[in-house]
Amino acid sequence: MAVAVLVPARSSRAVAATAGTAADRPNVVVVMTDDMRYDELDRVADLRPGGGFDWVRDHGTRFPRAWSTNNLCCPGRATYLTGQTSYNNGVFNNTPYADLENTIAVWMRDAGYCTGFTGKYMNAYNKKRPRPRGWTYWEPLAKHYDLEHGYHIMRRDGTIAEPAPFITDELARVSRAQLGDCLDRDKPAFVNLFPYAPHFRSSPKPKYEDVQVPWSPPSPAYDEADISDKPKWLQDAHPAPLSQVGIDFGPFHFPLEEATANGARSDVQMLLSVDDALHGLIGDLRRRGELDNTIVVLTSDNGTLAYEHRLVGKLVAYEAAQPGLWIAGPGFPKGEDVDAFSMNLDLAPTIARAGEADTATRRKHWDGRPLQSVIADPDLGHDRFLPIFVPAFGEEKTGQPEGRGVRTWRYKYVTYADGSEELYDLAQDPYELQSLAADPAAAPIKAAMADLLERAVRCSGPTCREPAPAELR
């Protein structure tokens, strides 16, 4: 799909900027998908030259080493909104969860931004829950939202509608209307589009159902041949390689590679509609002369596994389950991969820094760092550490117990409620094929990581931004 090149009209906000107001601060557009794998951003961009994903890839900074503190929907979204770990914002699982009061929406609104949200907010959000503070335009999915047709969305007046258009198309329309209405108010816009795609059980738009998607095994961790080093719960759940036993979906049985290729194709087909939505927002910004003064964030609430380590889905702390992150706009190098230790904890501080919403002391409770500072750091934040929480959500299927862990640039250590442990030297073993938890030679590193874990789960604000011990970096 080609991107039309239009001559931008000078917006009234640009005129206001020349008068010395705060109107020259950048707009911020955040597109957060649901369960998008890190490698699916490139797949969509490759299939759609000139599309929304491709534009962000070409014009922005890609963070191939982005990590999440808790690989589940609501915790991922809560971390984005607060800049805090699950240990500090209190959102450990999808339900129940406490309503979040002090968020990036509040900070940006207080800094003079017009703010908008549409899409999936938190699981089970409905009209009975209070409207979150900080949103100028609040139009989330409500009640049923896992259907392409027959979903429900809250309108600006608080009523619930059941629109006819395909779900992602409707969310795109709402988000573009929010962006336009914010800019018409001569205020910088902070617009959030949270599509449901490519979450399991959703389906692609009919026009994309026949799109062919190239697939190959994602990494050496795919259907890991020897998991004798892995926790007992994982060995018990999958005692044989999946290539031998295949995959069951209800009454259907598939060979492993067919099941994986089918899932990959379906995900990308669903994300093509998100690409359309992002392309529409970028086009609107270009026509208004605002694109060069807009930060575009493209990411996911969490990543998913595609049978790496014989697992599918999310929850776990493995590298292959981490979300992707691309950011384009002022302050971010164009068309570069940055080897920075970036976290989902960093998104709220990053946006607040861009919008000059980070000056009040009460806002600096966040646990992350502005990525503008991380990429300017000569060490690219490689001295950082990441607290990890592993939910037991879905334990009835895999036997996976709750866990907690910590990750540095080089090492990852996770301990589970059943006493099992995992320790990886990611410099030597980036695909986590051999846990060192039981290796006597690694005992000093494991002890140091266990000490850092206790520090990590208790950290808050500035103490989360202190460096890890030098021997663990």
CORFENRA-V353003 format. One record per residue. N is the residue number from 1. SS is DSSP state (2 for helix, 1 for strand, 0 for the rest). D_LAST is the distance of its C-alpha to the last C-alpha in whole Angstrom. Layout:
# CORFENRA-V353003
n->[N,N]
ss->[SS,SS]
d_last->[D_LAST,D_LAST]
This chain:
# CORFENRA-V353003
n->[1,2,3,4,5,6,7,8,9,10,11,12,13,14,15,16,17,18,19,20,21,22,23,24,25,26,27,28,29,30,31,32,33,34,35,36,37,38,39,40,41,42,43,44,45,46,47,48,49,50,51,52,53,54,55,56,57,58,59,60,61,62,63,64,65,66,67,68,69,70,71,72,73,74,75,76,77,78,79,80,81,82,83,84,85,86,87,88,89,90,91,92,93,94,95,96,97,98,99,100,101,102,103,104,105,106,107,108,109,110,111,112,113,114,115,116,117,118,119,120,121,122,123,124,125,126,127,128,129,130,131,132,133,134,135,136,137,138,139,140,141,142,143,144,145,146,147,148,149,150,151,152,153,154,155,156,157,158,159,160,161,162,163,164,165,166,167,168,169,170,171,172,173,174,175,176,177,178,179,180,181,182,183,184,185,186,187,188,189,190,191,192,193,194,195,196,197,198,199,200,201,202,203,204,205,206,207,208,209,210,211,212,213,214,215,216,217,218,219,220,221,222,223,224,225,226,227,228,229,230,231,232,233,234,235,236,237,238,239,240,241,242,243,244,245,246,247,248,249,250,251,252,253,254,255,256,257,258,259,260,261,262,263,264,265,266,267,268,269,270,271,272,273,274,275,276,277,278,279,280,281,282,283,284,285,286,287,288,289,290,291,292,293,294,295,296,297,298,299,300,301,302,303,304,305,306,307,308,309,310,311,312,313,314,315,316,317,318,319,320,321,322,323,324,325,326,327,328,329,330,331,332,333,334,335,336,337,338,339,340,341,342,343,344,345,346,347,348,349,350,351,352,353,354,355,356,357,358,359,360,361,362,363,364,365,366,367,368,369,370,371,372,373,374,375,376,377,378,379,380,381,382,383,384,385,386,387,388,389,390,391,392,393,394,395,396,397,398,399,400,401,402,403,404,405,406,407,408,409,410,411,412,413,414,415,416,417,418,419,420,421,422,423,424,425,426,427,428,429,430,431,432,433,434,435,436,437,438,439,440,441,442,443,444,445,446,447,448,449,450,451,452,453,454,455,456,457,458,459,460,461,462,463,464,465,466,467,468,469,470,471,472,473]
ss->[0,0,0,0,0,0,0,0,0,0,0,2,2,2,2,2,2,2,0,0,0,2,2,2,0,0,1,1,1,1,1,1,1,0,0,0,0,0,0,2,2,2,2,2,2,2,2,0,0,0,0,2,2,2,2,2,2,2,2,1,1,1,0,0,0,1,1,0,0,0,1,0,2,2,2,2,2,2,2,2,2,2,0,0,0,2,2,2,2,0,0,0,0,0,0,0,0,0,0,0,0,0,0,2,2,2,2,2,2,2,0,0,0,1,1,1,1,1,1,0,0,0,0,0,0,0,0,0,0,0,0,0,0,0,0,0,1,1,1,1,1,0,0,0,0,0,0,0,0,0,0,0,1,1,0,0,0,0,0,1,1,0,0,0,0,0,2,2,2,2,2,2,2,2,2,2,2,2,2,2,2,2,2,2,0,0,0,0,1,1,1,1,1,1,0,0,0,0,0,0,0,0,0,0,0,2,2,2,0,0,0,0,0,0,0,0,0,0,0,0,0,1,0,0,0,0,0,0,0,0,0,2,2,2,2,2,2,0,0,0,0,2,2,2,2,0,1,1,1,0,0,1,1,1,0,2,2,2,2,2,2,2,2,2,2,2,2,2,2,2,2,2,2,2,2,2,2,2,2,2,2,2,2,2,2,2,2,0,0,0,2,2,2,1,1,1,1,1,1,1,0,0,0,0,1,1,0,1,0,0,0,1,1,0,1,0,0,0,2,2,2,0,0,0,1,1,1,1,0,0,0,0,0,0,0,1,1,0,0,0,0,1,1,0,0,2,2,2,2,2,2,2,2,2,0,0,0,0,0,0,2,2,2,0,0,0,0,0,0,0,2,2,2,2,2,2,0,0,0,0,0,0,0,0,1,1,1,1,1,1,0,0,0,0,2,2,2,2,0,0,0,0,1,1,1,1,1,1,0,0,1,1,1,1,1,1,0,0,0,0,1,1,1,1,1,0,0,0,0,0,0,0,0,0,0,0,0,0,0,2,2,2,2,2,2,2,2,2,2,2,2,2,2,2,2,2,2,2,0,0,2,2,2,2,0,0,0,0,0,2,2,2,0]
d_last->[43,44,43,46,46,48,49,47,49,48,47,49,45,45,48,47,44,46,48,45,44,40,41,39,36,34,35,33,33,31,32,30,31,31,29,29,26,24,26,29,29,29,32,34,33,34,37,38,38,39,38,36,33,33,34,31,29,31,31,27,24,22,19,18,15,16,16,18,18,21,23,26,29,30,26,25,28,28,24,25,28,26,23,22,21,23,23,24,27,28,28,27,30,32,35,36,34,35,36,33,35,32,31,30,34,35,33,34,38,38,36,40,38,41,38,39,38,39,38,37,35,35,36,40,40,44,46,47,43,43,42,39,39,38,39,42,43,42,43,41,42,44,45,45,42,42,45,45,49,50,47,47,46,46,48,48,51,49,52,50,51,51,51,52,50,47,44,42,44,46,42,42,45,44,41,43,46,43,42,45,47,44,44,48,47,46,43,39,38,35,36,35,36,34,36,37,36,35,35,36,40,40,42,42,45,48,48,45,45,46,43,42,38,37,34,32,30,27,24,24,24,27,29,27,29,28,26,27,23,23,25,28,29,28,30,33,33,33,34,35,34,35,36,39,40,39,39,41,42,45,48,46,44,42,41,37,37,40,38,35,36,39,36,34,37,38,35,35,39,38,36,38,40,37,37,41,40,37,39,42,40,39,42,44,41,42,46,45,44,41,38,37,36,34,31,31,28,28,26,27,26,24,24,26,26,29,29,25,25,29,28,30,29,26,25,22,18,18,17,20,22,20,22,22,22,24,25,28,30,30,27,25,25,28,27,24,21,18,14,13,11,14,16,20,19,19,23,25,23,23,27,28,27,29,32,31,31,28,30,32,30,31,29,25,25,22,19,18,18,20,19,21,19,15,17,18,15,15,11,12,10,7,6,8,9,12,15,17,20,22,26,29,31,33,32,36,35,32,32,29,28,26,22,19,16,12,10,6,5,5,7,11,13,17,20,23,26,28,25,24,20,18,14,13,11,11,10,13,15,15,18,17,20,19,18,17,18,21,20,20,18,15,16,14,11,13,15,11,11,14,14,12,14,17,16,15,18,20,18,20,20,19,17,15,14,13,9,7,7,6,6,4,0]
